[in-house]
Amino acid sequence: MADRGRENGAAVVEPGGDGLIRVRGDMVFSTAGSLLEQGDALIAGEGPLVVDLSGVSKCDSAALALLLEWLERARRRGTDIRYRHLPDALRGIARLSNVEALLPLADA
């Protein structure tokens, strides 16, 4: 059923074990609110955390805002968070917005 939701533009944030968080689907304006809530529940746990974005199929500037918000929330909780497999489109948006250096990246 999760795959069917992804076909309709839905997105999910799910635990992958050992501090890994996986994002699948579209990270766009229409999914940002849901992703924020899902991710917030997962970053409330113990760190360090790695957010794997290899399952992201589409993204826009809302994805960048979401990553920066998760980063801020994690830091307020004293949790280290890093991003892995940043999509090229998202990296381009971050570069154009002059915030690429703010995103802590994990080794692939």
C-alpha positions in Angstrom: 0.0 0.0 0.0 2.9 2.4 0.7 4.1 2.0 -2.9 0.6 2.9 -4.1 0.7 6.1 -2.1 4.0 7.0 -3.6 2.5 6.8 -7.0 0.1 9.5 -5.9 2.9 11.8 -4.7 2.8 10.7 -1.1 6.0 10.5 1.0 7.1 8.6 4.1 9.8 9.0 6.7 10.7 5.7 8.3 13.3 4.3 10.7 16.0 2.2 9.2 17.7 1.1 12.5 20.9 2.3 14.2 20.0 6.0 13.8 19.2 5.7 10.1 16.1 7.5 8.8 14.8 6.9 5.3 12.8 9.3 3.2 10.8 7.9 0.3 8.6 9.6 -2.3 8.1 13.3 -3.2 9.6 16.0 -0.9 7.5 18.9 -2.2 5.2 21.6 -0.9 2.2 19.2 -0.8 4.0 16.6 1.4 6.2 18.9 3.5 3.8 19.1 6.5 3.4 15.4 6.8 7.1 14.8 6.3 7.9 17.4 9.0 5.6 15.6 11.5 6.9 12.2 10.6 10.5 13.3 10.8 10.1 15.2 14.0 8.9 12.0 15.7 12.0 10.2 14.6 14.6 12.9 15.4 13.2 13.1 18.9 15.1 9.9 19.7 18.7 9.3 20.5 21.4 10.4 18.0 23.5 10.6 16.0 21.1 10.3 13.1 21.7 9.9 9.3 18.8 10.8 7.0 19.0 8.8 3.7 17.4 10.7 0.8 18.1 8.0 -1.9 14.4 7.2 -2.0 13.3 10.7 -2.8 11.7 10.8 -6.3 11.0 14.5 -6.6 11.9 17.6 -4.6 11.5 21.3 -4.6 12.5 24.2 -2.3 10.1 22.9 0.4 12.5 19.9 0.7 15.4 22.3 1.5 13.3 24.1 4.1 12.4 20.7 5.6 16.0 19.6 5.9 17.0 22.9 7.5 14.0 22.6 10.0 14.9 19.1 10.9 18.5 20.2 11.4 17.4 23.0 13.7 15.1 20.8 15.7 17.8 18.1 16.1 20.3 20.7 17.3 17.9 22.1 19.8 17.6 18.6 21.2 21.4 18.1 21.2 21.2 15.5 18.5 23.7 15.3 15.6 22.0 14.8 12.2 23.5 14.3 8.8 22.1 13.9 5.3 23.1 11.1 2.9 22.4 10.8 -0.9 21.2 14.4 -1.3 19.4 14.5 -4.7 21.2 16.6 -7.3 18.1 18.9 -7.7 18.1 19.6 -4.0 21.8 20.2 -3.9 21.2 22.7 -6.8 18.5 24.5 -4.9 20.7 24.7 -1.8 23.6 26.1 -3.8 21.4 28.7 -5.5 20.0 29.7 -2.1 23.5 30.0 -0.8 22.9 27.5 2.1 24.6 24.4 0.8 27.3 24.7 3.4 24.7 24.6 6.2 23.7 21.0 5.3 25.8 18.4 7.2 26.4 15.6 4.8 27.2 12.0 5.7 29.6 9.8 3.8 27.8 7.5 1.3 
